[in-house]
Amino acid sequence: MNDEFINPATLSQLCGVSVPGLAQLRYRGLGPRFYKPTPKTVLYKMSEALEWIESSAQTRTGTRSRAY
């Protein structure tokens, strides 16, 4: 696994979620695990960010199941 640290701007480009959107996910506890080495620095591990993205894989767009 890649244990390189990336910043929110890099993760934003990788997953298509805006930097403020990532901040909102952190606040709500819904995004990937993050690290705060200083009060104003937010970092993500690339491997954990990729796991988070992979965990969102879908096989269909709808949320309701229908029998056809």
Sequence and secondary structure as in RCSB ss.txt:
>XXXX:A:sequence
MNDEFINPATLSQLCGVSVPGLAQLRYRGLGPRFYKPTPKTVLYKMSEALEWIESSAQTRTGTRSRAY
>XXXX:A:secstr
    EE HHHHHHHH   HHHHHHHHHHT S   EEEETTEEEEEHHHHHHHHHTT  S S SS    
